[in-house]
Amino acid sequence: MYPGKVGKEYFFTRGQYHAKENAAELYMGLTGEGIMIMQTKDGEVAHLPIRPGDVVYVPPFWAHRIVNVGKEKLSFFYAYPSDAGHDYEVIR
């Protein structure tokens, strides 16, 4: 993900819940510096840094998005169950 901003917003991934809401997800930072932002449907919010070597766990039932807040490209590896699906509509 590229560094910088579009207008006043940093580049970020499209936020989403999993269609199969009880699916968790793991992210591992490879390059750059970002923030994982997570939120439940009840409004609980959490944010965690994601840098090279960091592992971030996204629990089931949490929406999530990554924001590149660094000065270089942000790359990461992620894994989740193949049948988890995505639910973007709630975020929209």
PEWO-V549295 format. One line per field, one symbol per residue. phi: phi as a letter, one per 40 degrees, with the letter a starting at -180 (. if undefined). burial: + if it has 16 or more other C-alpha atoms within 10 Angstrom, else -. Layout:
phi->???
burial->???
//
This chain:
phi->.cchbbgbbccacccaccdcccccabbbcbagaabcbbacccgcbaabcbbdgcbbbbcdgbcaabbcbcbbdbbabbaadcccgbbccccd
burial->++++------++--++++--+-+++-+++++++++++++---------+++---++-++-++++++++++--++++-------+--+-----
//
